[in-house]
Amino acid sequence: MKRLLLPFLFVIAFGSCAFEEGEDELCFVGDSITYLWDLEYYFPNYIIHKHAVSGAGLKQMDSWDVSDCKGRTTILLIGTNDIGYWKSTADGIERLREDYKDRFIKSAKRIGGKPMLIMSILPRNEWGKQDSLVNENIRAQNGVLRRSLKDIPDWEFVDVFDLFLDKGLQIREDLFKDGLHPNDEGYEILSRQIQGVL
């Protein structure tokens, strides 16, 4: 499906989008994947608040002023810069995953979004040079996050990992520009998954 058809299809699927007060705003927080996401295009019926910086991880995000997200529907997509080179065979990987999960939850709570939609970390193969053990680890990390977030009120884990994956933990090259950042088709998938939850 071509990108130009998407807003038209959203209007058909979701109607005129009559909102209650405060329900017509979305907050997006993340790294370059969020930064490059044309949110006004994919979510034309919402006022968008975007906090996203290329190369950012949890440490950088913790210093941002995200006060405008408090109490608003917030979509968080971050993590590839934190764990994007970890391999499932790394020494102490289980401890690293648990430590990262704890830091992730602490950072996400600081945002104060309600509800909070946590997107899974995407698989990757940056410039075709990464080992599939990286994606094996990302899948495991997503599992740790999913299990840990399910009992937090008003939080939902939106798992898109497998949608971007081909056979054998290889990425779907047709959905990425460089093995890391989605192309238009990839962003359509992300946007539809969020629209399906809103």
JOTAUR-V643060 format. One line per field, one symbol per residue. ss: DSSP state (h for helix, s for strand, l for the rest). psi: psi as a letter, one per 40 degrees, with the letter a starting at -180 (. if undefined). burial: 1 if it has 24 or more other C-alpha atoms within 12 Angstrom, else 0. A space follows every 50 residues. Layout:
ss: ???
psi: ???
burial: ???
This chain:
ss: llhhhhhhhhhhhhllllllllllsssssslhhhhlllhhhhllllssss sslllllhhhhlllllhhhlllsssssllhhhhlllllllllhhhhhhhh hhhhhhhhhhhllllssssllllllhhhlllhhhhhhhhhhhhhhhhhhl llllssssllhhhhslhhhlslhhhslllllslhhhhhhhhhhhhhhl
psi: hiddeddddddddeaeghiiheeehihhhaaddddehgddddgeeihhhh hhhheiaddddeeihfdeeheihhhhgiddddeeeiieeihfdddddddd dddddddddddeihihhhiihiiighffeiiedddddddddddddddded ehheihhhhedddeiaiffiihdeeideedhiadddddddddddded.
burial: 00000110010000000000000011111111111111100111110111 11101111001100010111011111111111111111000000011001 10011011111111111111111111000011111111111111110110 000011111111111000111110110011111111111111111001
